[in-house]
């Protein structure tokens, strides 16, 4: 499960306006027409996917509930995934 909040670089308490602003910034940064990196198309797709879920109230509520359950069901795997995502962002 992807951490959509991490993908957009926002807190899980972000408002809809903050979600939109973060999406616009990330989409501009990773749009394949503007970014020649081989990873840009995938990162752009991830940003779009995150925005689609987090900008829809019902989808976001379902995602947050699933995210909360996953944190409680397997905390070691979740911690590992969080660190992996964090370190990949720092090392790039």
PyMOL Python script that loads the backbone (N, CA, C, O; Angstrom):
from pymol import cmd

cmd.read_pdbstr("""\
ATOM      1  N   UNK A   1       0.847  -1.183   0.000  1.00  0.00           N
ATOM      2  CA  UNK A   1       0.000   0.000   0.000  1.00  0.00           C
ATOM      3  C   UNK A   1       0.891   1.244   0.000  1.00  0.00           C
ATOM      4  O   UNK A   1       1.779   1.378   0.842  1.00  0.00           O
ATOM      5  N   UNK A   2       0.654   2.135  -0.931  1.00  0.00           N
ATOM      6  CA  UNK A   2       1.431   3.376  -1.018  1.00  0.00           C
ATOM      7  C   UNK A   2       0.934   4.372   0.026  1.00  0.00           C
ATOM      8  O   UNK A   2      -0.253   4.425   0.348  1.00  0.00           O
ATOM      9  N   UNK A   3       1.859   5.144   0.535  1.00  0.00           N
ATOM     10  CA  UNK A   3       1.503   6.212   1.470  1.00  0.00           C
ATOM     11  C   UNK A   3       1.279   7.477   0.645  1.00  0.00           C
ATOM     12  O   UNK A   3       2.228   8.179   0.295  1.00  0.00           O
ATOM     13  N   UNK A   4       0.032   7.755   0.343  1.00  0.00           N
ATOM     14  CA  UNK A   4      -0.308   8.886  -0.512  1.00  0.00           C
ATOM     15  C   UNK A   4       0.078  10.221   0.117  1.00  0.00           C
ATOM     16  O   UNK A   4       0.394  11.176  -0.593  1.00  0.00           O
ATOM     17  N   UNK A   5       0.052  10.288   1.429  1.00  0.00           N
ATOM     18  CA  UNK A   5       0.464  11.523   2.094  1.00  0.00           C
ATOM     19  C   UNK A   5       1.959  11.766   1.864  1.00  0.00           C
ATOM     20  O   UNK A   5       2.385  12.895   1.622  1.00  0.00           O
ATOM     21  N   UNK A   6       2.741  10.697   1.942  1.00  0.00           N
ATOM     22  CA  UNK A   6       4.178  10.803   1.694  1.00  0.00           C
ATOM     23  C   UNK A   6       4.437  11.194   0.237  1.00  0.00           C
ATOM     24  O   UNK A   6       5.296  12.031  -0.042  1.00  0.00           O
ATOM     25  N   UNK A   7       3.694  10.587  -0.684  1.00  0.00           N
ATOM     26  CA  UNK A   7       3.875  10.873  -2.113  1.00  0.00           C
ATOM     27  C   UNK A   7       3.708  12.362  -2.386  1.00  0.00           C
ATOM     28  O   UNK A   7       4.471  12.945  -3.157  1.00  0.00           O
ATOM     29  N   UNK A   8       2.706  12.980  -1.754  1.00  0.00           N
ATOM     30  CA  UNK A   8       2.460  14.404  -1.969  1.00  0.00           C
ATOM     31  C   UNK A   8       3.232  15.295  -0.994  1.00  0.00           C
ATOM     32  O   UNK A   8       3.247  16.516  -1.144  1.00  0.00           O
ATOM     33  N   UNK A   9       3.874  14.681   0.003  1.00  0.00           N
ATOM     34  CA  UNK A   9       4.666  15.459   0.953  1.00  0.00           C
ATOM     35  C   UNK A   9       3.833  16.294   1.905  1.00  0.00           C
ATOM     36  O   UNK A   9       4.195  17.423   2.238  1.00  0.00           O
ATOM     37  N   UNK A  10       2.717  15.733   2.341  1.00  0.00           N
ATOM     38  CA  UNK A  10       1.813  16.458   3.238  1.00  0.00           C
ATOM     39  C   UNK A  10       1.506  15.615   4.474  1.00  0.00           C
ATOM     40  O   UNK A  10       1.757  14.410   4.505  1.00  0.00           O
ATOM     41  N   UNK A  11       0.961  16.276   5.485  1.00  0.00           N
ATOM     42  CA  UNK A  11       0.548  15.585   6.705  1.00  0.00           C
ATOM     43  C   UNK A  11      -0.805  14.925   6.476  1.00  0.00           C
ATOM     44  O   UNK A  11      -1.562  15.331   5.594  1.00  0.00           O
ATOM     45  N   UNK A  12      -1.101  13.917   7.267  1.00  0.00           N
ATOM     46  CA  UNK A  12      -2.390  13.225   7.135  1.00  0.00           C
ATOM     47  C   UNK A  12      -3.558  14.108   7.570  1.00  0.00           C
ATOM     48  O   UNK A  12      -4.716  13.754   7.351  1.00  0.00           O
ATOM     49  N   UNK A  13      -3.265  15.241   8.180  1.00  0.00           N
ATOM     50  CA  UNK A  13      -4.313  16.177   8.602  1.00  0.00           C
ATOM     51  C   UNK A  13      -4.507  17.308   7.590  1.00  0.00           C
ATOM     52  O   UNK A  13      -5.231  18.266   7.860  1.00  0.00           O
ATOM     53  N   UNK A  14      -3.868  17.199   6.439  1.00  0.00           N
ATOM     54  CA  UNK A  14      -3.919  18.268   5.431  1.00  0.00           C
ATOM     55  C   UNK A  14      -5.345  18.520   4.959  1.00  0.00           C
ATOM     56  O   UNK A  14      -6.150  17.597   4.830  1.00  0.00           O
ATOM     57  N   UNK A  15      -5.632  19.776   4.707  1.00  0.00           N
ATOM     58  CA  UNK A  15      -6.939  20.153   4.178  1.00  0.00           C
ATOM     59  C   UNK A  15      -6.978  19.868   2.669  1.00  0.00           C
ATOM     60  O   UNK A  15      -5.952  19.575   2.055  1.00  0.00           O
ATOM     61  N   UNK A  16      -8.161  19.958   2.095  1.00  0.00           N
ATOM     62  CA  UNK A  16      -8.311  19.748   0.655  1.00  0.00           C
ATOM     63  C   UNK A  16      -7.485  20.780  -0.120  1.00  0.00           C
ATOM     64  O   UNK A  16      -6.887  20.453  -1.145  1.00  0.00           O
ATOM     65  N   UNK A  17      -7.453  22.006   0.362  1.00  0.00           N
ATOM     66  CA  UNK A  17      -6.650  23.045  -0.296  1.00  0.00           C
ATOM     67  C   UNK A  17      -5.166  22.697  -0.270  1.00  0.00           C
ATOM     68  O   UNK A  17      -4.458  22.928  -1.250  1.00  0.00           O
ATOM     69  N   UNK A  18      -4.690  22.143   0.844  1.00  0.00           N
ATOM     70  CA  UNK A  18      -3.286  21.732   0.943  1.00  0.00           C
ATOM     71  C   UNK A  18      -2.989  20.544   0.027  1.00  0.00           C
ATOM     72  O   UNK A  18      -1.906  20.460  -0.552  1.00  0.00           O
ATOM     73  N   UNK A  19      -3.943  19.637  -0.103  1.00  0.00           N
ATOM     74  CA  UNK A  19      -3.790  18.491  -1.009  1.00  0.00           C
ATOM     75  C   UNK A  19      -3.660  18.996  -2.444  1.00  0.00           C
ATOM     76  O   UNK A  19      -2.772  18.570  -3.182  1.00  0.00           O
ATOM     77  N   UNK A  20      -4.549  19.905  -2.830  1.00  0.00           N
ATOM     78  CA  UNK A  20      -4.516  20.449  -4.189  1.00  0.00           C
ATOM     79  C   UNK A  20      -3.200  21.180  -4.467  1.00  0.00           C
ATOM     80  O   UNK A  20      -2.602  21.011  -5.530  1.00  0.00           O
ATOM     81  N   UNK A  21      -2.759  21.988  -3.513  1.00  0.00           N
ATOM     82  CA  UNK A  21      -1.521  22.744  -3.688  1.00  0.00           C
ATOM     83  C   UNK A  21      -0.323  21.803  -3.838  1.00  0.00           C
ATOM     84  O   UNK A  21       0.522  21.995  -4.712  1.00  0.00           O
ATOM     85  N   UNK A  22      -0.261  20.788  -2.978  1.00  0.00           N
ATOM     86  CA  UNK A  22       0.844  19.826  -3.039  1.00  0.00           C
ATOM     87  C   UNK A  22       0.818  19.057  -4.353  1.00  0.00           C
ATOM     88  O   UNK A  22       1.865  18.808  -4.950  1.00  0.00           O
ATOM     89  N   UNK A  23      -0.384  18.678  -4.806  1.00  0.00           N
ATOM     90  CA  UNK A  23      -0.489  17.964  -6.078  1.00  0.00           C
ATOM     91  C   UNK A  23       0.013  18.828  -7.232  1.00  0.00           C
ATOM     92  O   UNK A  23       0.769  18.354  -8.080  1.00  0.00           O
ATOM     93  N   UNK A  24      -0.402  20.078  -7.265  1.00  0.00           N
ATOM     94  CA  UNK A  24       0.038  20.965  -8.349  1.00  0.00           C
ATOM     95  C   UNK A  24       1.564  21.097  -8.377  1.00  0.00           C
ATOM     96  O   UNK A  24       2.179  21.069  -9.443  1.00  0.00           O
ATOM     97  N   UNK A  25       2.160  21.241  -7.201  1.00  0.00           N
ATOM     98  CA  UNK A  25       3.616  21.376  -7.122  1.00  0.00           C
ATOM     99  C   UNK A  25       4.323  20.102  -7.588  1.00  0.00           C
ATOM    100  O   UNK A  25       5.262  20.161  -8.382  1.00  0.00           O
ATOM    101  N   UNK A  26       3.869  18.959  -7.094  1.00  0.00           N
ATOM    102  CA  UNK A  26       4.500  17.688  -7.464  1.00  0.00           C
ATOM    103  C   UNK A  26       4.251  17.357  -8.938  1.00  0.00           C
ATOM    104  O   UNK A  26       5.145  16.860  -9.623  1.00  0.00           O
ATOM    105  N   UNK A  27       3.050  17.630  -9.422  1.00  0.00           N
ATOM    106  CA  UNK A  27       2.731  17.350 -10.825  1.00  0.00           C
ATOM    107  C   UNK A  27       3.605  18.197 -11.751  1.00  0.00           C
ATOM    108  O   UNK A  27       4.083  17.709 -12.775  1.00  0.00           O
ATOM    109  N   UNK A  28       3.807  19.439 -11.396  1.00  0.00           N
ATOM    110  CA  UNK A  28       4.675  20.305 -12.200  1.00  0.00           C
ATOM    111  C   UNK A  28       6.122  19.813 -12.158  1.00  0.00           C
ATOM    112  O   UNK A  28       6.836  19.857 -13.161  1.00  0.00           O
ATOM    113  N   UNK A  29       6.539  19.347 -10.989  1.00  0.00           N
ATOM    114  CA  UNK A  29       7.912  18.873 -10.831  1.00  0.00           C
ATOM    115  C   UNK A  29       8.178  17.593 -11.628  1.00  0.00           C
ATOM    116  O   UNK A  29       9.254  17.434 -12.206  1.00  0.00           O
ATOM    117  N   UNK A  30       7.203  16.685 -11.660  1.00  0.00           N
ATOM    118  CA  UNK A  30       7.419  15.373 -12.273  1.00  0.00           C
ATOM    119  C   UNK A  30       6.729  15.175 -13.614  1.00  0.00           C
ATOM    120  O   UNK A  30       6.780  14.077 -14.168  1.00  0.00           O
ATOM    121  N   UNK A  31       6.089  16.203 -14.150  1.00  0.00           N
ATOM    122  CA  UNK A  31       5.422  16.036 -15.440  1.00  0.00           C
ATOM    123  C   UNK A  31       6.463  15.641 -16.487  1.00  0.00           C
ATOM    124  O   UNK A  31       7.499  16.295 -16.603  1.00  0.00           O
ATOM    125  N   UNK A  32       6.198  14.579 -17.252  1.00  0.00           N
ATOM    126  CA  UNK A  32       7.177  14.096 -18.232  1.00  0.00           C
ATOM    127  C   UNK A  32       7.598  15.131 -19.275  1.00  0.00           C
ATOM    128  O   UNK A  32       8.697  15.040 -19.823  1.00  0.00           O
ATOM    129  N   UNK A  33       6.749  16.101 -19.553  1.00  0.00           N
ATOM    130  CA  UNK A  33       7.121  17.152 -20.503  1.00  0.00           C
ATOM    131  C   UNK A  33       8.136  18.131 -19.922  1.00  0.00           C
ATOM    132  O   UNK A  33       8.832  18.823 -20.665  1.00  0.00           O
ATOM    133  N   UNK A  34       8.220  18.189 -18.589  1.00  0.00           N
ATOM    134  CA  UNK A  34       9.124  19.125 -17.924  1.00  0.00           C
ATOM    135  C   UNK A  34      10.331  18.444 -17.288  1.00  0.00           C
ATOM    136  O   UNK A  34      11.359  19.082 -17.063  1.00  0.00           O
ATOM    137  N   UNK A  35      10.207  17.163 -17.000  1.00  0.00           N
ATOM    138  CA  UNK A  35      11.255  16.437 -16.287  1.00  0.00           C
ATOM    139  C   UNK A  35      11.713  15.270 -17.158  1.00  0.00           C
ATOM    140  O   UNK A  35      10.915  14.395 -17.496  1.00  0.00           O
ATOM    141  N   UNK A  36      12.985  15.255 -17.518  1.00  0.00           N
ATOM    142  CA  UNK A  36      13.520  14.232 -18.409  1.00  0.00           C
ATOM    143  C   UNK A  36      13.965  12.966 -17.683  1.00  0.00           C
ATOM    144  O   UNK A  36      14.430  12.025 -18.327  1.00  0.00           O
ATOM    145  N   UNK A  37      13.837  12.923 -16.385  1.00  0.00           N
ATOM    146  CA  UNK A  37      14.245  11.755 -15.608  1.00  0.00           C
ATOM    147  C   UNK A  37      13.438  10.530 -16.026  1.00  0.00           C
ATOM    148  O   UNK A  37      12.261  10.633 -16.371  1.00  0.00           O
ATOM    149  N   UNK A  38      14.084   9.385 -15.991  1.00  0.00           N
ATOM    150  CA  UNK A  38      13.396   8.131 -16.314  1.00  0.00           C
ATOM    151  C   UNK A  38      12.317   7.801 -15.283  1.00  0.00           C
ATOM    152  O   UNK A  38      11.378   7.064 -15.581  1.00  0.00           O
ATOM    153  N   UNK A  39      12.448   8.342 -14.078  1.00  0.00           N
ATOM    154  CA  UNK A  39      11.477   8.083 -13.013  1.00  0.00           C
ATOM    155  C   UNK A  39      10.299   9.051 -13.038  1.00  0.00           C
ATOM    156  O   UNK A  39       9.299   8.818 -12.359  1.00  0.00           O
ATOM    157  N   UNK A  40      10.397  10.113 -13.797  1.00  0.00           N
ATOM    158  CA  UNK A  40       9.362  11.153 -13.798  1.00  0.00           C
ATOM    159  C   UNK A  40       7.974  10.627 -14.148  1.00  0.00           C
ATOM    160  O   UNK A  40       7.023  10.965 -13.443  1.00  0.00           O
ATOM    161  N   UNK A  41       7.800   9.814 -15.202  1.00  0.00           N
ATOM    162  CA  UNK A  41       6.444   9.341 -15.514  1.00  0.00           C
ATOM    163  C   UNK A  41       5.809   8.550 -14.374  1.00  0.00           C
ATOM    164  O   UNK A  41       4.619   8.710 -14.099  1.00  0.00           O
ATOM    165  N   UNK A  42       6.590   7.699 -13.708  1.00  0.00           N
ATOM    166  CA  UNK A  42       6.036   6.915 -12.600  1.00  0.00           C
ATOM    167  C   UNK A  42       5.697   7.808 -11.413  1.00  0.00           C
ATOM    168  O   UNK A  42       4.656   7.639 -10.779  1.00  0.00           O
ATOM    169  N   UNK A  43       6.575   8.756 -11.116  1.00  0.00           N
ATOM    170  CA  UNK A  43       6.306   9.664  -9.993  1.00  0.00           C
ATOM    171  C   UNK A  43       5.098  10.555 -10.289  1.00  0.00           C
ATOM    172  O   UNK A  43       4.310  10.857  -9.393  1.00  0.00           O
ATOM    173  N   UNK A  44       4.959  10.970 -11.538  1.00  0.00           N
ATOM    174  CA  UNK A  44       3.798  11.761 -11.930  1.00  0.00           C
ATOM    175  C   UNK A  44       2.524  10.931 -11.749  1.00  0.00           C
ATOM    176  O   UNK A  44       1.524  11.423 -11.226  1.00  0.00           O
ATOM    177  N   UNK A  45       2.567   9.678 -12.182  1.00  0.00           N
ATOM    178  CA  UNK A  45       1.414   8.779 -12.035  1.00  0.00           C
ATOM    179  C   UNK A  45       1.083   8.578 -10.553  1.00  0.00           C
ATOM    180  O   UNK A  45      -0.089   8.583 -10.178  1.00  0.00           O
ATOM    181  N   UNK A  46       2.103   8.401  -9.711  1.00  0.00           N
ATOM    182  CA  UNK A  46       1.883   8.228  -8.276  1.00  0.00           C
ATOM    183  C   UNK A  46       1.221   9.465  -7.665  1.00  0.00           C
ATOM    184  O   UNK A  46       0.326   9.349  -6.828  1.00  0.00           O
ATOM    185  N   UNK A  47       1.669  10.649  -8.091  1.00  0.00           N
ATOM    186  CA  UNK A  47       1.073  11.901  -7.600  1.00  0.00           C
ATOM    187  C   UNK A  47      -0.397  11.991  -8.001  1.00  0.00           C
ATOM    188  O   UNK A  47      -1.244  12.375  -7.195  1.00  0.00           O
ATOM    189  N   UNK A  48      -0.694  11.636  -9.244  1.00  0.00           N
ATOM    190  CA  UNK A  48      -2.080  11.676  -9.734  1.00  0.00           C
ATOM    191  C   UNK A  48      -2.947  10.692  -8.952  1.00  0.00           C
ATOM    192  O   UNK A  48      -4.066  11.015  -8.556  1.00  0.00           O
ATOM    193  N   UNK A  49      -2.420   9.492  -8.736  1.00  0.00           N
ATOM    194  CA  UNK A  49      -3.144   8.472  -7.973  1.00  0.00           C
ATOM    195  C   UNK A  49      -3.420   8.962  -6.548  1.00  0.00           C
ATOM    196  O   UNK A  49      -4.530   8.809  -6.040  1.00  0.00           O
ATOM    197  N   UNK A  50      -2.411   9.550  -5.910  1.00  0.00           N
ATOM    198  CA  UNK A  50      -2.571  10.070  -4.551  1.00  0.00           C
ATOM    199  C   UNK A  50      -3.623  11.179  -4.521  1.00  0.00           C
ATOM    200  O   UNK A  50      -4.474  11.218  -3.633  1.00  0.00           O
ATOM    201  N   UNK A  51      -3.552  12.071  -5.493  1.00  0.00           N
ATOM    202  CA  UNK A  51      -4.519  13.171  -5.543  1.00  0.00           C
ATOM    203  C   UNK A  51      -5.940  12.650  -5.750  1.00  0.00           C
ATOM    204  O   UNK A  51      -6.878  13.126  -5.111  1.00  0.00           O
ATOM    205  N   UNK A  52      -6.095  11.682  -6.634  1.00  0.00           N
ATOM    206  CA  UNK A  52      -7.429  11.127  -6.895  1.00  0.00           C
ATOM    207  C   UNK A  52      -8.068  10.569  -5.631  1.00  0.00           C
ATOM    208  O   UNK A  52      -9.271  10.724  -5.419  1.00  0.00           O
ATOM    209  N   UNK A  53      -7.273   9.926  -4.799  1.00  0.00           N
ATOM    210  CA  UNK A  53      -7.804   9.352  -3.557  1.00  0.00           C
ATOM    211  C   UNK A  53      -8.007  10.428  -2.494  1.00  0.00           C
ATOM    212  O   UNK A  53      -9.069  10.491  -1.874  1.00  0.00           O
ATOM    213  N   UNK A  54      -7.007  11.270  -2.279  1.00  0.00           N
ATOM    214  CA  UNK A  54      -7.070  12.230  -1.178  1.00  0.00           C
ATOM    215  C   UNK A  54      -7.999  13.406  -1.441  1.00  0.00           C
ATOM    216  O   UNK A  54      -8.410  14.084  -0.500  1.00  0.00           O
ATOM    217  N   UNK A  55      -8.335  13.659  -2.694  1.00  0.00           N
ATOM    218  CA  UNK A  55      -9.239  14.774  -2.987  1.00  0.00           C
ATOM    219  C   UNK A  55     -10.704  14.350  -2.955  1.00  0.00           C
ATOM    220  O   UNK A  55     -11.591  15.204  -2.971  1.00  0.00           O
ATOM    221  N   UNK A  56     -10.968  13.059  -2.911  1.00  0.00           N
ATOM    222  CA  UNK A  56     -12.332  12.541  -2.827  1.00  0.00           C
ATOM    223  C   UNK A  56     -12.611  12.175  -1.368  1.00  0.00           C
ATOM    224  O   UNK A  56     -11.927  11.331  -0.790  1.00  0.00           O
ATOM    225  N   UNK A  57     -13.614  12.815  -0.787  1.00  0.00           N
ATOM    226  CA  UNK A  57     -13.875  12.658   0.641  1.00  0.00           C
ATOM    227  C   UNK A  57     -14.118  11.201   1.049  1.00  0.00           C
ATOM    228  O   UNK A  57     -13.555  10.739   2.041  1.00  0.00           O
ATOM    229  N   UNK A  58     -14.940  10.483   0.305  1.00  0.00           N
ATOM    230  CA  UNK A  58     -15.245   9.087   0.645  1.00  0.00           C
ATOM    231  C   UNK A  58     -14.027   8.190   0.439  1.00  0.00           C
ATOM    232  O   UNK A  58     -13.741   7.325   1.266  1.00  0.00           O
ATOM    233  N   UNK A  59     -13.317   8.397  -0.656  1.00  0.00           N
ATOM    234  CA  UNK A  59     -12.130   7.581  -0.929  1.00  0.00           C
ATOM    235  C   UNK A  59     -11.051   7.846   0.118  1.00  0.00           C
ATOM    236  O   UNK A  59     -10.348   6.927   0.537  1.00  0.00           O
ATOM    237  N   UNK A  60     -10.922   9.098   0.535  1.00  0.00           N
ATOM    238  CA  UNK A  60      -9.920   9.436   1.548  1.00  0.00           C
ATOM    239  C   UNK A  60     -10.268   8.799   2.891  1.00  0.00           C
ATOM    240  O   UNK A  60      -9.385   8.296   3.586  1.00  0.00           O
ATOM    241  N   UNK A  61     -11.545   8.818   3.258  1.00  0.00           N
ATOM    242  CA  UNK A  61     -11.962   8.199   4.519  1.00  0.00           C
ATOM    243  C   UNK A  61     -11.680   6.698   4.503  1.00  0.00           C
ATOM    244  O   UNK A  61     -11.206   6.142   5.494  1.00  0.00           O
ATOM    245  N   UNK A  62     -11.970   6.048   3.389  1.00  0.00           N
ATOM    246  CA  UNK A  62     -11.696   4.612   3.262  1.00  0.00           C
ATOM    247  C   UNK A  62     -10.188   4.346   3.306  1.00  0.00           C
ATOM    248  O   UNK A  62      -9.739   3.399   3.952  1.00  0.00           O
ATOM    249  N   UNK A  63      -9.414   5.182   2.619  1.00  0.00           N
ATOM    250  CA  UNK A  63      -7.956   5.039   2.606  1.00  0.00           C
ATOM    251  C   UNK A  63      -7.393   5.231   4.016  1.00  0.00           C
ATOM    252  O   UNK A  63      -6.555   4.447   4.462  1.00  0.00           O
ATOM    253  N   UNK A  64      -7.849   6.263   4.713  1.00  0.00           N
ATOM    254  CA  UNK A  64      -7.364   6.527   6.071  1.00  0.00           C
ATOM    255  C   UNK A  64      -7.692   5.370   7.011  1.00  0.00           C
ATOM    256  O   UNK A  64      -6.870   4.998   7.848  1.00  0.00           O
ATOM    257  N   UNK A  65      -8.883   4.804   6.877  1.00  0.00           N
ATOM    258  CA  UNK A  65      -9.271   3.668   7.717  1.00  0.00           C
ATOM    259  C   UNK A  65      -8.389   2.459   7.413  1.00  0.00           C
ATOM    260  O   UNK A  65      -7.919   1.785   8.330  1.00  0.00           O
ATOM    261  N   UNK A  66      -8.168   2.191   6.149  1.00  0.00           N
ATOM    262  CA  UNK A  66      -7.312   1.073   5.754  1.00  0.00           C
ATOM    263  C   UNK A  66      -5.873   1.310   6.221  1.00  0.00           C
ATOM    264  O   UNK A  66      -5.203   0.388   6.686  1.00  0.00           O
ATOM    265  N   UNK A  67      -5.419   2.528   6.095  1.00  0.00           N
ATOM    266  CA  UNK A  67      -4.064   2.894   6.531  1.00  0.00           C
ATOM    267  C   UNK A  67      -3.923   2.704   8.035  1.00  0.00           C
ATOM    268  O   UNK A  67      -2.912   2.184   8.508  1.00  0.00           O
ATOM    269  N   UNK A  68      -4.932   3.124   8.780  1.00  0.00           N
ATOM    270  CA  UNK A  68      -4.908   2.975  10.238  1.00  0.00           C
ATOM    271  C   UNK A  68      -4.865   1.502  10.623  1.00  0.00           C
ATOM    272  O   UNK A  68      -4.103   1.109  11.506  1.00  0.00           O
ATOM    273  N   UNK A  69      -5.686   0.681   9.956  1.00  0.00           N
ATOM    274  CA  UNK A  69      -5.706  -0.749  10.245  1.00  0.00           C
ATOM    275  C   UNK A  69      -4.375  -1.409   9.910  1.00  0.00           C
ATOM    276  O   UNK A  69      -3.900  -2.262  10.660  1.00  0.00           O
ATOM    277  N   UNK A  70      -3.777  -1.027   8.804  1.00  0.00           N
ATOM    278  CA  UNK A  70      -2.492  -1.613   8.429  1.00  0.00           C
ATOM    279  C   UNK A  70      -1.409  -1.263   9.434  1.00  0.00           C
ATOM    280  O   UNK A  70      -0.526  -2.076   9.705  1.00  0.00           O
ATOM    281  N   UNK A  71      -1.469  -0.059   9.991  1.00  0.00           N
ATOM    282  CA  UNK A  71      -0.500   0.324  11.012  1.00  0.00           C
ATOM    283  C   UNK A  71      -0.640  -0.565  12.246  1.00  0.00           C
ATOM    284  O   UNK A  71       0.350  -0.932  12.880  1.00  0.00           O
ATOM    285  N   UNK A  72      -1.896  -0.908  12.578  1.00  0.00           N
ATOM    286  CA  UNK A  72      -2.124  -1.711  13.767  1.00  0.00           C
ATOM    287  C   UNK A  72      -1.901  -3.195  13.507  1.00  0.00           C
ATOM    288  O   UNK A  72      -1.472  -3.914  14.410  1.00  0.00           O
ATOM    289  N   UNK A  73      -2.183  -3.674  12.289  1.00  0.00           N
ATOM    290  CA  UNK A  73      -2.062  -5.095  11.988  1.00  0.00           C
ATOM    291  C   UNK A  73      -0.624  -5.558  11.926  1.00  0.00           C
ATOM    292  O   UNK A  73      -0.303  -6.629  12.440  1.00  0.00           O
ATOM    293  N   UNK A  74       0.248  -4.785  11.313  1.00  0.00           N
ATOM    294  CA  UNK A  74       1.636  -5.207  11.137  1.00  0.00           C
ATOM    295  C   UNK A  74       2.569  -4.007  11.319  1.00  0.00           C
ATOM    296  O   UNK A  74       3.093  -3.471  10.342  1.00  0.00           O
ATOM    297  N   UNK A  75       2.776  -3.588  12.570  1.00  0.00           N
ATOM    298  CA  UNK A  75       3.555  -2.373  12.806  1.00  0.00           C
ATOM    299  C   UNK A  75       5.006  -2.470  12.348  1.00  0.00           C
ATOM    300  O   UNK A  75       5.575  -1.460  11.933  1.00  0.00           O
ATOM    301  N   UNK A  76       5.620  -3.641  12.407  1.00  0.00           N
ATOM    302  CA  UNK A  76       7.014  -3.759  11.964  1.00  0.00           C
ATOM    303  C   UNK A  76       7.137  -3.578  10.462  1.00  0.00           C
ATOM    304  O   UNK A  76       8.054  -2.906   9.988  1.00  0.00           O
ATOM    305  N   UNK A  77       6.226  -4.169   9.716  1.00  0.00           N
ATOM    306  CA  UNK A  77       6.247  -3.997   8.259  1.00  0.00           C
ATOM    307  C   UNK A  77       5.973  -2.540   7.890  1.00  0.00           C
ATOM    308  O   UNK A  77       6.603  -1.994   6.984  1.00  0.00           O
ATOM    309  N   UNK A  78       5.042  -1.923   8.589  1.00  0.00           N
ATOM    310  CA  UNK A  78       4.715  -0.526   8.335  1.00  0.00           C
ATOM    311  C   UNK A  78       5.915   0.374   8.633  1.00  0.00           C
ATOM    312  O   UNK A  78       6.234   1.268   7.850  1.00  0.00           O
ATOM    313  N   UNK A  79       6.573   0.136   9.758  1.00  0.00           N
ATOM    314  CA  UNK A  79       7.749   0.935  10.108  1.00  0.00           C
ATOM    315  C   UNK A  79       8.845   0.753   9.067  1.00  0.00           C
ATOM    316  O   UNK A  79       9.507   1.715   8.676  1.00  0.00           O
ATOM    317  N   UNK A  80       9.031  -0.466   8.628  1.00  0.00           N
ATOM    318  CA  UNK A  80      10.035  -0.750   7.600  1.00  0.00           C
ATOM    319  C   UNK A  80       9.721  -0.001   6.310  1.00  0.00           C
ATOM    320  O   UNK A  80      10.614   0.582   5.694  1.00  0.00           O
ATOM    321  N   UNK A  81       8.463  -0.016   5.904  1.00  0.00           N
ATOM    322  CA  UNK A  81       8.042   0.678   4.685  1.00  0.00           C
ATOM    323  C   UNK A  81       8.226   2.190   4.822  1.00  0.00           C
ATOM    324  O   UNK A  81       8.663   2.849   3.879  1.00  0.00           O
ATOM    325  N   UNK A  82       7.900   2.733   5.977  1.00  0.00           N
ATOM    326  CA  UNK A  82       8.059   4.165   6.212  1.00  0.00           C
ATOM    327  C   UNK A  82       9.531   4.555   6.094  1.00  0.00           C
ATOM    328  O   UNK A  82       9.858   5.545   5.439  1.00  0.00           O
ATOM    329  N   UNK A  83      10.411   3.791   6.718  1.00  0.00           N
ATOM    330  CA  UNK A  83      11.841   4.093   6.647  1.00  0.00           C
ATOM    331  C   UNK A  83      12.373   3.938   5.240  1.00  0.00           C
ATOM    332  O   UNK A  83      13.194   4.742   4.797  1.00  0.00           O
ATOM    333  N   UNK A  84      11.918   2.916   4.528  1.00  0.00           N
ATOM    334  CA  UNK A  84      12.368   2.713   3.152  1.00  0.00           C
ATOM    335  C   UNK A  84      11.969   3.911   2.298  1.00  0.00           C
ATOM    336  O   UNK A  84      12.786   4.431   1.538  1.00  0.00           O
ATOM    337  N   UNK A  85      10.715   4.355   2.417  1.00  0.00           N
ATOM    338  CA  UNK A  85      10.250   5.521   1.659  1.00  0.00           C
ATOM    339  C   UNK A  85      11.017   6.776   2.054  1.00  0.00           C
ATOM    340  O   UNK A  85      11.394   7.575   1.196  1.00  0.00           O
ATOM    341  N   UNK A  86      11.243   6.946   3.334  1.00  0.00           N
ATOM    342  CA  UNK A  86      11.953   8.125   3.810  1.00  0.00           C
ATOM    343  C   UNK A  86      13.381   8.146   3.274  1.00  0.00           C
ATOM    344  O   UNK A  86      13.842   9.165   2.760  1.00  0.00           O
ATOM    345  N   UNK A  87      14.073   7.023   3.396  1.00  0.00           N
ATOM    346  CA  UNK A  87      15.460   6.969   2.964  1.00  0.00           C
ATOM    347  C   UNK A  87      15.580   7.118   1.446  1.00  0.00           C
ATOM    348  O   UNK A  87      16.532   7.730   0.961  1.00  0.00           O
ATOM    349  N   UNK A  88      14.636   6.571   0.699  1.00  0.00           N
ATOM    350  CA  UNK A  88      14.700   6.726  -0.758  1.00  0.00           C
ATOM    351  C   UNK A  88      14.501   8.192  -1.140  1.00  0.00           C
ATOM    352  O   UNK A  88      15.094   8.660  -2.112  1.00  0.00           O
ATOM    353  N   UNK A  89      13.686   8.912  -0.397  1.00  0.00           N
ATOM    354  CA  UNK A  89      13.487  10.334  -0.649  1.00  0.00           C
ATOM    355  C   UNK A  89      14.697  11.155  -0.270  1.00  0.00           C
ATOM    356  O   UNK A  89      15.010  12.136  -0.945  1.00  0.00           O
ATOM    357  N   UNK A  90      15.382  10.782   0.785  1.00  0.00           N
ATOM    358  CA  UNK A  90      16.552  11.515   1.259  1.00  0.00           C
ATOM    359  C   UNK A  90      17.756  11.262   0.362  1.00  0.00           C
ATOM    360  O   UNK A  90      18.545  12.170   0.103  1.00  0.00           O
ATOM    361  N   UNK A  91      17.893  10.036  -0.108  1.00  0.00           N
ATOM    362  CA  UNK A  91      19.071   9.664  -0.878  1.00  0.00           C
ATOM    363  C   UNK A  91      18.996  10.051  -2.347  1.00  0.00           C
ATOM    364  O   UNK A  91      19.981   9.890  -3.069  1.00  0.00           O
ATOM    365  N   UNK A  92      17.877  10.548  -2.804  1.00  0.00           N
ATOM    366  CA  UNK A  92      17.756  10.914  -4.210  1.00  0.00           C
ATOM    367  C   UNK A  92      18.311  12.276  -4.484  1.00  0.00           C
ATOM    368  O   UNK A  92      18.286  12.735  -5.626  1.00  0.00           O
TER     369      UNK A  92
END
""", "prot")
cmd.dss("prot")
cmd.show_as("cartoon", "prot")
cmd.util.cbc("prot")
cmd.orient("prot")
